[in-house]
Amino acid sequence: MNRKRKDDADDWFRKGEWSIEDIFSNLDTEFSKMRKQMDGLMRDAVDGNLPENAKKNPFVFGFSVKAGPDGFPVFEDFGNTRMRPFGRQGEKPVVDTRREPLTDINETDDQIAITVELPGVSKEDIDINVIEDKVEVNVKTESRKYFKSIDLSSPVETDSSKATYTNGILDLVLTKKESDEPKGTKVKVD
């Protein structure tokens, strides 16, 4: 599978030449930046210098790291606080009233399986919209608000979507559209 990498200015691997040592030498710097941003956020909270919606909502921020299909590490953040952990120094965080849940995506040749963590809601509160190349998961209750928009690497059959929700975990299985490429048969020469 060929998945195009986003051209992100903060992507350590965009130049193509890197090693595992490059990651670890940069992690100390990046974690130091994150700590400074979080310290600033906490100072602002104590001083009362927060946007109005941030005074009513908890700060949730985290990130996960996994190997992508191309073998490169994929960093994904989640929560309701946008502070770009690997972003520019001095950038102020933005607090949204919705949380972005932790999400995991697994692909096979014919399916895309998406797991979304949505604790504290009932299945009736979950609104899922599947478009050929995108999935949106939205929850709006009085106590919980979640939103996640997922760009898909392959178009899917929207009618074939199946979702289950158990113990705060939403599992969504999508069937990929068959390729428009002509199919053929390899012929052995005798």
N, CA, C and O of each residue as an XYZ file, in Angstrom:
760
protein
N       0.845     -1.166      0.000
C       0.000      0.000      0.000
C       0.896      1.235      0.000
O       1.840      1.316      0.785
N       0.610      2.181     -0.860
C       1.339      3.437     -0.890
C       0.494      4.501     -0.237
O      -0.584      4.837     -0.726
N       0.976      5.031      0.860
C       0.266      6.098      1.538
C       1.152      7.334      1.466
O       2.310      7.310      1.884
N       0.597      8.404      0.935
C       1.371      9.637      0.831
C       1.486     10.268      2.205
O       0.515     10.332      2.959
N       2.680     10.733      2.517
C       2.907     11.400      3.786
C       2.553     12.869      3.629
O       2.837     13.488      2.604
N       1.931     13.412      4.658
C       1.604     14.835      4.641
C       2.899     15.629      4.677
O       3.842     15.254      5.373
N       2.947     16.706      3.942
C       4.126     17.565      3.950
C       3.976     18.546      5.099
O       3.414     19.629      4.936
N       4.477     18.164      6.246
C       4.359     18.959      7.449
C       5.733     19.525      7.788
O       6.732     18.806      7.773
N       5.774     20.797      8.089
C       7.050     21.436      8.395
C       7.692     20.833      9.640
O       8.909     20.915      9.803
N       6.886     20.223     10.529
C       7.412     19.640     11.752
C       7.691     18.150     11.618
O       8.027     17.504     12.610
N       7.564     17.595     10.438
C       7.781     16.168     10.222
C       9.279     15.900     10.146
O       9.953     16.347      9.219
N       9.791     15.165     11.129
C      11.223     14.887     11.192
C      11.691     14.038     10.023
O      12.871     14.079      9.672
N      10.803     13.273      9.415
C      11.191     12.260      8.450
C      10.998     12.704      7.013
O      11.221     11.921      6.089
N      10.585     13.955      6.807
C      10.228     14.401      5.460
C      11.410     14.386      4.501
O      11.218     14.276      3.291
N      12.618     14.493      5.016
C      13.772     14.540      4.126
C      14.202     13.149      3.670
O      15.011     13.025      2.750
N      13.671     12.096      4.303
C      13.944     10.741      3.851
C      15.169     10.103      4.478
O      15.188      8.883      4.646
N      16.185     10.863      4.828
C      17.394     10.323      5.433
C      17.318     10.546      6.936
O      17.483     11.673      7.402
N      17.070      9.487      7.701
C      16.995      9.608      9.146
C      17.349      8.277      9.773
O      17.362      7.246      9.100
N      17.630      8.300     11.034
C      17.916      7.069     11.772
C      17.213      7.160     13.121
O      16.702      8.215     13.497
N      17.194      6.064     13.830
C      16.520      6.027     15.131
C      17.191      6.984     16.111
O      16.525      7.520     16.996
N      18.490      7.206     15.969
C      19.188      8.150     16.841
C      18.651      9.573     16.658
O      18.622     10.357     17.606
N      18.224      9.900     15.424
C      17.659     11.220     15.162
C      16.412     11.457     16.007
O      16.196     12.557     16.516
N      15.603     10.425     16.151
C      14.376     10.557     16.930
C      14.718     10.866     18.380
O      14.187     11.815     18.958
N      15.609     10.062     18.973
C      15.900     10.225     20.390
C      16.642     11.524     20.684
O      16.455     12.103     21.754
N      17.464     11.989     19.778
C      18.160     13.250     20.020
C      17.176     14.420     19.993
O      17.392     15.422     20.675
N      16.099     14.304     19.213
C      15.103     15.367     19.145
C      14.045     15.271     20.237
O      13.429     16.281     20.577
N      13.818     14.088     20.794
C      12.745     13.930     21.783
C      12.977     14.783     23.024
O      12.029     15.381     23.533
N      14.199     14.859     23.525
C      14.458     15.689     24.703
C      14.055     17.139     24.449
O      13.439     17.775     25.305
N      14.400     17.653     23.288
C      14.043     19.027     22.933
C      12.536     19.194     22.837
O      11.978     20.168     23.343
N      11.875     18.233     22.181
C      10.424     18.328     22.008
C       9.689     18.201     23.332
O       8.724     18.929     23.567
N      10.121     17.291     24.209
C       9.473     17.168     25.515
C       9.714     18.419     26.365
O       8.850     18.816     27.146
N      10.866     19.027     26.216
C      11.137     20.278     26.928
C      10.192     21.384     26.456
O       9.675     22.147     27.271
N       9.966     21.473     25.142
C       9.015     22.451     24.600
C       7.607     22.200     25.134
O       6.899     23.133     25.512
N       7.207     20.908     25.161
C       5.874     20.565     25.668
C       5.729     20.978     27.123
O       4.706     21.537     27.519
N       6.755     20.701     27.917
C       6.696     21.049     29.343
C       6.562     22.558     29.522
O       5.788     23.009     30.366
N       7.305     23.345     28.741
C       7.192     24.804     28.825
C       5.790     25.266     28.446
O       5.234     26.156     29.090
N       5.209     24.658     27.393
C       3.850     25.026     26.998
C       2.853     24.689     28.092
O       1.954     25.478     28.383
N       3.012     23.510     28.702
C       2.095     23.103     29.765
C       2.282     23.974     31.010
O       1.305     24.320     31.673
N       3.526     24.327     31.330
C       3.767     25.234     32.457
C       3.096     26.586     32.209
O       2.484     27.157     33.112
N       3.215     27.090     30.988
C       2.568     28.360     30.645
C       1.056     28.261     30.738
O       0.391     29.178     31.219
N       0.519     27.143     30.276
C      -0.925     26.925     30.353
C      -1.385     26.906     31.809
O      -2.406     27.506     32.143
N      -0.646     26.229     32.665
C      -1.009     26.173     34.085
C      -0.886     27.549     34.754
O      -1.731     27.928     35.565
N       0.174     28.292     34.408
C       0.311     29.652     34.956
C      -0.866     30.518     34.533
O      -1.428     31.256     35.343
N      -1.240     30.425     33.251
C      -2.392     31.192     32.764
C      -3.665     30.781     33.488
O      -4.495     31.630     33.812
N      -3.827     29.483     33.746
C      -5.024     28.999     34.444
C      -5.093     29.551     35.862
O      -6.155     29.970     36.320
N      -3.951     29.549     36.557
C      -3.917     30.069     37.930
C      -4.185     31.571     37.941
O      -4.863     32.071     38.838
N      -3.658     32.292     36.952
C      -3.851     33.743     36.875
C      -5.214     34.122     36.303
O      -5.592     35.293     36.329
N      -5.957     33.140     35.787
C      -7.271     33.418     35.209
C      -7.217     33.950     33.790
O      -8.209     34.490     33.301
N      -6.091     33.813     33.121
C      -5.930     34.307     31.742
C      -6.267     33.223     30.733
O      -5.400     32.787     29.976
N      -7.512     32.788     30.716
C      -7.930     31.726     29.819
C      -9.115     32.176     28.983
O      -9.882     33.038     29.410
N      -9.275     31.599     27.785
C     -10.473     31.885     27.005
C     -11.710     31.424     27.787
O     -11.609     30.555     28.652
N     -12.861     32.000     27.485
C     -14.081     31.705     28.239
C     -14.425     30.217     28.250
O     -14.784     29.671     29.293
N     -14.315     29.553     27.086
C     -14.671     28.130     27.058
C     -13.683     27.274     27.833
O     -14.043     26.179     28.266
N     -12.450     27.729     28.024
C     -11.462     26.963     28.772
C     -11.746     26.985     30.268
O     -11.295     26.093     30.986
N     -12.485     27.987     30.758
C     -12.797     28.069     32.185
C     -13.839     27.032     32.583
O     -13.948     26.700     33.764
N     -14.598     26.519     31.641
C     -15.675     25.580     31.934
C     -15.320     24.139     31.580
O     -16.068     23.226     31.928
N     -14.207     23.912     30.903
C     -13.871     22.582     30.413
C     -12.510     22.143     30.937
O     -11.614     22.965     31.130
N     -12.361     20.838     31.165
C     -11.039     20.353     31.587
C     -10.066     20.395     30.412
O     -10.479     20.386     29.252
N      -8.773     20.441     30.723
C      -7.743     20.371     29.694
C      -7.388     18.907     29.498
O      -6.992     18.229     30.446
N      -7.528     18.416     28.272
C      -7.179     17.035     27.962
C      -6.218     17.078     26.788
O      -6.525     17.647     25.740
N      -5.056     16.472     26.970
C      -4.092     16.428     25.885
C      -3.234     15.188     26.026
O      -2.797     14.843     27.124
N      -2.995     14.521     24.912
C      -2.095     13.377     24.896
C      -1.713     13.068     23.467
O      -2.250     13.653     22.526
N      -0.782     12.145     23.313
C      -0.441     11.715     21.962
C       0.009     10.269     21.996
O       0.475      9.764     23.018
N      -0.139      9.619     20.865
C       0.315      8.239     20.720
C       1.291      8.185     19.556
O       1.255      9.018     18.650
N       2.153      7.197     19.600
C       3.135      6.994     18.539
C       3.036      5.540     18.103
O       3.059      4.633     18.934
N       2.928      5.323     16.802
C       2.924      3.964     16.273
C       3.607      3.973     14.910
O       3.819      5.029     14.314
N       3.944      2.798     14.432
C       4.569      2.691     13.112
C       3.478      2.733     12.054
O       2.484      2.013     12.147
N       3.665      3.566     11.063
C       2.718      3.669      9.963
C       2.937      2.552      8.957
O       3.887      1.780      9.088
N       2.072      2.457      7.956
C       2.198      1.394      6.961
C       3.484      1.480      6.148
O       3.937      0.487      5.579
N       4.070      2.679      6.100
C       5.322      2.846      5.367
C       6.549      2.627      6.257
O       7.684      2.785      5.809
N       6.307      2.259      7.536
C       7.408      2.010      8.460
C       7.850      3.239      9.232
O       8.643      3.120     10.165
N       7.360      4.413      8.872
C       7.713      5.637      9.574
C       6.841      5.802     10.809
O       5.682      5.390     10.794
N       7.363      6.391     11.872
C       6.531      6.652     13.047
C       5.417      7.650     12.720
O       5.611      8.596     11.957
N       4.243      7.411     13.319
C       3.096      8.296     13.149
C       2.732      8.822     14.529
O       2.413      8.043     15.427
N       2.777     10.140     14.704
C       2.392     10.779     15.952
C       0.958     11.265     15.795
O       0.636     11.957     14.829
N       0.092     10.902     16.750
C      -1.289     11.362     16.711
C      -1.634     11.951     18.069
O      -1.451     11.299     19.097
N      -2.132     13.180     18.075
C      -2.537     13.775     19.339
C      -4.039     13.615     19.520
O      -4.769     13.366     18.561
N      -4.491     13.760     20.763
C      -5.901     13.660     21.072
C      -6.198     14.560     22.259
O      -5.283     14.993     22.959
N      -7.452     14.838     22.483
C      -7.881     15.670     23.600
C      -8.672     16.859     23.102
O      -9.140     16.870     21.963
N      -8.822     17.865     23.957
C      -9.541     19.069     23.564
C      -8.626     20.284     23.548
O      -9.087     21.403     23.323
N      -7.361     20.080     23.778
C      -6.395     21.174     23.833
C      -5.455     21.053     22.651
O      -4.715     20.075     22.545
N      -5.474     22.014     21.776
C      -4.589     22.022     20.616
C      -3.355     22.825     20.973
O      -3.384     24.056     20.981
N      -2.270     22.125     21.267
C      -1.042     22.847     21.572
C       0.137     22.354     20.766
O       1.280     22.706     21.058
N      -0.124     21.543     19.756
C       0.906     21.067     18.846
C       2.199     20.757     19.593
O       3.083     21.611     19.666
N       2.327     19.561     20.145
C       3.486     19.235     20.959
C       4.804     19.379     20.223
O       5.830     19.651     20.846
N       4.797     19.205     18.924
C       6.026     19.325     18.162
C       5.968     20.583     17.293
O       6.555     20.632     16.212
N       5.261     21.581     17.776
C       5.072     22.820     17.033
C       6.056     23.894     17.452
O       7.085     23.627     18.073
N       5.709     25.102     17.095
C       6.591     26.241     17.341
C       6.542     26.674     18.799
O       5.494     26.631     19.443
N       7.681     27.085     19.296
C       7.780     27.520     20.676
C       7.008     28.833     20.851
O       7.027     29.696     19.973
N       6.336     28.968     21.984
C       5.587     30.186     22.270
C       4.171     30.176     21.753
O       3.419     31.117     22.004
N       3.782     29.124     21.028
C       2.421     29.020     20.510
C       1.458     28.789     21.669
O       1.687     27.906     22.495
N       0.378     29.576     21.738
C      -0.604     29.431     22.807
C      -1.566     28.301     22.480
O      -1.989     28.170     21.331
N      -1.926     27.472     23.478
C      -2.875     26.391     23.227
C      -4.295     26.914     23.046
O      -4.654     27.973     23.561
N      -5.086     26.161     22.313
C      -6.491     26.479     22.088
C      -7.306     25.362     22.719
O      -7.055     24.184     22.461
N      -8.293     25.730     23.556
C      -9.134     24.729     24.213
C     -10.486     24.716     23.526
O     -11.158     25.743     23.433
N     -10.881     23.537     23.045
C     -12.160     23.342     22.370
C     -13.141     22.753     23.375
O     -12.724     22.124     24.348
N     -14.432     22.946     23.156
C     -15.419     22.350     24.051
C     -15.579     20.860     23.773
O     -16.130     20.130     24.598
N     -15.096     20.399     22.601
C     -15.169     18.982     22.250
C     -13.805     18.341     22.450
O     -12.771     18.972     22.234
N     -13.815     17.090     22.861
C     -12.570     16.338     22.982
C     -12.361     15.523     21.720
O     -13.315     15.021     21.125
N     -11.120     15.398     21.322
C     -10.795     14.526     20.193
C     -10.339     13.200     20.791
O      -9.290     13.137     21.431
N     -11.120     12.141     20.587
C     -10.800     10.873     21.238
C      -9.604     10.170     20.612
O      -9.248     10.407     19.457
N      -8.998      9.303     21.406
C      -7.910      8.469     20.916
C      -8.483      7.492     19.899
O      -9.522      6.878     20.139
N      -7.808      7.351     18.771
C      -8.319      6.560     17.653
C      -7.217      5.662     17.109
O      -6.050      6.051     17.071
N      -7.593      4.460     16.690
C      -6.647      3.547     16.069
C      -7.251      3.050     14.760
O      -8.436      2.719     14.710
N      -6.449      2.996     13.705
C      -6.919      2.579     12.381
C      -6.059      1.409     11.909
O      -4.830      1.490     11.914
N      -6.711      0.328     11.505
C      -6.016     -0.843     10.956
C      -6.619     -1.161      9.597
O      -7.838     -1.143      9.422
N      -5.746     -1.453      8.634
C      -6.214     -1.741      7.273
C      -5.768     -3.115      6.824
O      -4.685     -3.590      7.165
N      -6.638     -3.735      6.050
C      -6.291     -4.959      5.325
C      -6.486     -4.639      3.851
O      -6.758     -3.492      3.499
N      -6.352     -5.626      2.998
C      -6.526     -5.389      1.566
C      -7.945     -4.952      1.220
O      -8.147     -4.194      0.271
N      -8.942     -5.429      1.993
C     -10.328     -5.126      1.632
C     -11.133     -4.379      2.694
O     -12.289     -4.034      2.450
N     -10.544     -4.121      3.874
C     -11.291     -3.430      4.927
C     -10.450     -2.402      5.659
O      -9.221     -2.459      5.663
N     -11.150     -1.458      6.280
C     -10.537     -0.497      7.199
C     -11.289     -0.639      8.512
O     -12.510     -0.485      8.553
N     -10.563     -0.933      9.589
C     -11.153     -1.064     10.918
C     -10.706      0.120     11.762
O      -9.511      0.387     11.881
N     -11.664      0.829     12.348
C     -11.377      2.018     13.144
C     -11.900      1.780     14.560
O     -13.052      1.384     14.742
N     -11.053      2.022     15.558
C     -11.434      1.921     16.957
C     -11.325      3.307     17.575
O     -10.292      3.968     17.465
N     -12.405      3.742     18.229
C     -12.455      5.078     18.824
C     -12.848      4.937     20.292
O     -13.833      4.271     20.608
N     -12.082      5.561     21.191
C     -12.394      5.517     22.613
C     -13.363      6.653     22.950
O     -13.022      7.829     22.823
N     -14.582      6.286     23.383
C     -15.633      7.250     23.719
C     -16.235      6.917     25.085
O     -17.398      6.519     25.153
N     -15.481      7.067     26.166
C     -16.016      6.693     27.472
C     -17.112      7.646     27.950
O     -17.101      8.840     27.649
N     -18.054      7.086     28.701
C     -19.062      7.911     29.363
C     -20.254      8.297     28.527
O     -21.009      9.185     28.924
N     -20.460      7.664     27.375
C     -21.623      7.984     26.547
C     -22.381      6.693     26.229
O     -21.836      5.598     26.369
N     -23.628      6.825     25.804
C     -24.384      5.655     25.370
C     -24.364      5.603     23.845
O     -24.100      6.606     23.182
N     -24.644      4.430     23.302
C     -24.552      4.263     21.854
C     -25.542      5.152     21.110
O     -25.294      5.512     19.960
N     -26.661      5.515     21.744
C     -27.645      6.397     21.111
C     -27.104      7.814     20.905
O     -27.616      8.556     20.068
N     -26.078      8.188     21.659
C     -25.503      9.534     21.559
C     -24.454      9.658     20.456
O     -24.000     10.763     20.161
N     -24.070      8.556     19.853
C     -22.984      8.559     18.869
C     -23.550      8.769     17.466
O     -24.436      8.039     17.020
N     -23.026      9.773     16.790
C     -23.425     10.087     15.409
C     -22.212      9.830     14.510
O     -21.174     10.473     14.662
N     -22.351      8.886     13.574
C     -21.257      8.532     12.665
C     -21.683      8.864     11.245
O     -22.751      8.447     10.794
N     -20.845      9.615     10.544
C     -21.104      9.959      9.155
C     -19.943      9.422      8.313
O     -18.793      9.820      8.503
N     -20.254      8.513      7.381
C     -19.226      7.916      6.517
C     -19.407      8.449      5.111
O     -20.464      8.288      4.501
N     -18.363      9.085      4.604
C     -18.302      9.549      3.226
C     -17.255      8.649      2.564
O     -16.512      7.972      3.274
N     -17.171      8.619      1.263
C     -16.239      7.706      0.578
C     -14.815      7.774      1.101
O     -14.153      6.742      1.210
N     -14.328      8.970      1.427
C     -12.931      9.099      1.827
C     -12.749      9.710      3.212
O     -11.653     10.148      3.561
N     -13.832      9.741      4.009
C     -13.756     10.383      5.320
C     -14.803      9.794      6.260
O     -15.886      9.389      5.837
N     -14.454      9.756      7.549
C     -15.393      9.337      8.589
C     -15.404     10.424      9.658
O     -14.350     10.906     10.073
N     -16.591     10.804     10.099
C     -16.725     11.755     11.198
C     -17.513     11.098     12.320
O     -18.588     10.543     12.097
N     -16.965     11.168     13.531
C     -17.623     10.647     14.723
C     -17.902     11.841     15.623
O     -16.997     12.608     15.953
N     -19.171     11.993     16.018
C     -19.581     13.153     16.786
C     -20.466     12.703     17.945
O     -21.381     11.901     17.755
N     -20.197     13.214     19.136
C     -21.025     12.946     20.313
C     -21.280     14.275     20.998
O     -20.347     15.021     21.296
N     -22.559     14.569     21.248
C     -22.923     15.794     21.967
C     -23.905     15.421     23.058
O     -25.083     15.186     22.788
N     -23.423     15.366     24.288
C     -24.304     15.195     25.435
C     -24.040     16.359     26.374
O     -23.132     17.158     26.141
N     -24.820     16.456     27.421
C     -24.616     17.558     28.363
C     -23.248     17.488     29.027
O     -22.603     18.513     29.249
N     -22.807     16.264     29.342
C     -21.544     16.129     30.080
C     -20.344     15.770     29.206
O     -19.202     15.962     29.622
N     -20.584     15.254     28.005
C     -19.475     14.828     27.141
C     -19.691     15.314     25.718
O     -20.795     15.247     25.176
N     -18.610     15.805     25.128
C     -18.627     16.189     23.718
C     -17.349     15.649     23.092
O     -16.247     15.954     23.547
N     -17.506     14.841     22.039
C     -16.370     14.280     21.314
C     -16.547     14.586     19.831
O     -17.669     14.642     19.327
N     -15.426     14.784     19.141
C     -15.468     14.931     17.692
C     -14.156     14.417     17.113
O     -13.072     14.743     17.598
N     -14.278     13.606     16.065
C     -13.094     13.110     15.363
C     -13.413     13.026     13.884
O     -14.412     12.422     13.491
N     -12.565     13.631     13.062
C     -12.669     13.535     11.614
C     -11.469     12.727     11.139
O     -10.324     13.067     11.437
N     -11.741     11.652     10.395
C     -10.685     10.732      9.973
C     -10.650     10.687      8.447
O     -11.627     10.289      7.812
N      -9.528     11.093      7.863
C      -9.343     10.975      6.419
C      -8.907      9.549      6.119
O      -7.972      9.036      6.734
N      -9.582      8.915      5.177
C      -9.288      7.534      4.827
C      -8.302      7.474      3.667
O      -8.323      8.325      2.779
N      -7.445      6.469      3.682
C      -6.435      6.327      2.633
C      -7.003      5.702      1.363
O      -6.403      5.806      0.294
N      -8.166      5.050      1.482
C      -8.823      4.416      0.334
C     -10.311      4.725      0.392
O     -10.870      4.828      1.484
N     -10.969      4.877     -0.759
C     -12.423      5.073     -0.738
C     -13.123      3.805     -0.238
O     -12.653      2.691     -0.468
N     -14.259      3.997      0.451
C     -14.986      2.863      1.023
C     -16.415      2.817      0.511
O     -16.951      3.818      0.034
N     -17.030      1.633      0.616
C     -18.445      1.446      0.316
C     -19.219      1.937      1.535
O     -19.207      1.278      2.574
N     -19.880      3.064      1.429
C     -20.536      3.651      2.596
C     -21.671      2.785      3.125
O     -21.934      2.791      4.328
N     -22.346      2.046      2.262
C     -23.470      1.203      2.690
C     -23.021     -0.022      3.481
O     -23.836     -0.637      4.168
N     -21.761     -0.383      3.402
C     -21.282     -1.598      4.058
C     -20.762     -1.339      5.474
O     -20.282     -2.264      6.129
N     -20.848     -0.105      5.951
C     -20.297      0.256      7.254
C     -21.040     -0.447      8.383
O     -22.269     -0.513      8.393
N     -20.259     -0.978      9.345
C     -20.834     -1.633     10.513
C     -20.141     -1.091     11.751
O     -18.915     -0.980     11.790
N     -20.950     -0.747     12.784
C     -20.392     -0.203     14.011
C     -20.941     -0.947     15.221
O     -22.115     -1.314     15.269
N     -20.054     -1.162     16.207
C     -20.463     -1.715     17.494
C     -19.870     -0.842     18.590
O     -18.810     -0.242     18.415
N     -20.565     -0.776     19.723
C     -20.101      0.047     20.843
C     -20.241     -0.756     22.128
O     -21.347     -1.133     22.517
N     -19.116     -1.014     22.783
C     -19.104     -1.790     24.014
C     -18.096     -1.195     24.984
O     -16.941     -0.962     24.628
N     -18.542     -0.949     26.220
C     -17.659     -0.481     27.296
C     -16.819      0.736     26.902
O     -15.630      0.792     27.216
N     -17.424      1.706     26.221
C     -16.726      2.930     25.866
C     -15.860      2.846     24.625
O     -15.154      3.800     24.298
N     -15.903      1.720     23.929
C     -15.076      1.527     22.728
C     -15.986      1.355     21.516
O     -16.817      0.448     21.469
N     -15.812      2.247     20.532
C     -16.542      2.166     19.272
C     -15.656      1.474     18.241
O     -14.533      1.905     17.981
N     -16.176      0.399     17.661
C     -15.467     -0.300     16.589
C     -16.263     -0.130     15.307
O     -17.447     -0.460     15.246
N     -15.599      0.387     14.288
C     -16.232      0.656     13.001
C     -15.459     -0.104     11.930
O     -14.238      0.021     11.831
N     -16.178     -0.898     11.125
C     -15.540     -1.665     10.046
C     -16.120     -1.192      8.722
O     -17.335     -1.186      8.524
N     -15.226     -0.795      7.816
C     -15.611     -0.285      6.504
C     -15.013     -1.173      5.419
O     -13.871     -1.619      5.533
N     -15.776     -1.423      4.385
C     -15.277     -2.218      3.259
C     -14.755     -1.269      2.184
O     -15.442     -0.332      1.778
N     -13.534     -1.527      1.735
C     -12.944     -0.689      0.693
C     -13.667     -0.913     -0.624
O     -14.141     -2.012     -0.913
N     -13.744      0.155     -1.421
C     -14.293      0.031     -2.774
C     -13.322     -0.764     -3.621
O     -12.105     -0.683     -3.454
N     -13.881     -1.522     -4.520
C     -13.019     -2.258     -5.431
C     -12.329     -1.265     -6.359
O     -12.913     -0.259     -6.762
N     -11.122     -1.555     -6.678
C     -10.317     -0.681     -7.518
C     -10.915     -0.585     -8.921
O     -11.484     -1.546     -9.439
N     -10.774      0.580     -9.513
C     -11.221      0.771    -10.892
C     -10.204      0.224    -11.894
O     -10.433      0.222    -13.103
N      -9.066     -0.241    -11.350
C      -8.025     -0.763    -12.243
C      -8.517     -2.071    -12.867
O      -9.180     -2.868    -12.203
N      -8.195     -2.287    -14.129
C      -8.615     -3.539    -14.761
C      -7.920     -4.730    -14.092
O      -6.735     -4.686    -13.763
N      -8.708     -5.796    -13.906
C      -8.151     -7.012    -13.327
C      -7.766     -7.942    -14.462
O      -8.387     -7.944    -15.525
N      -6.765     -8.707    -14.223
C      -6.328     -9.627    -15.274
C      -5.808    -10.914    -14.667
O      -5.840    -11.115    -13.453
N      -5.336    -11.765    -15.530
C      -4.792    -13.060    -15.113
C      -3.397    -13.193    -15.669
O      -3.142    -12.882    -16.832
N      -2.503    -13.655    -14.832
C      -1.126    -13.885    -15.272
C      -1.120    -15.200    -16.053
O      -1.652    -16.201    -15.575
N      -0.537    -15.208    -17.228
C      -0.511    -16.385    -18.075
C       0.912    -16.923    -18.119
O       1.863    -16.193    -18.400
N       1.033    -18.190    -17.840
C       2.342    -18.837    -17.872
C       2.676    -19.219    -19.304
O       1.836    -19.761    -20.023
N       3.879    -18.941    -19.707
C       4.331    -19.283    -21.056
C       4.893    -20.687    -21.043
O       5.794    -20.992    -20.262
N       4.349    -21.574    -21.930
C       4.823    -22.966    -22.025
C       5.936    -23.097    -23.031
O       6.453    -24.194    -23.240
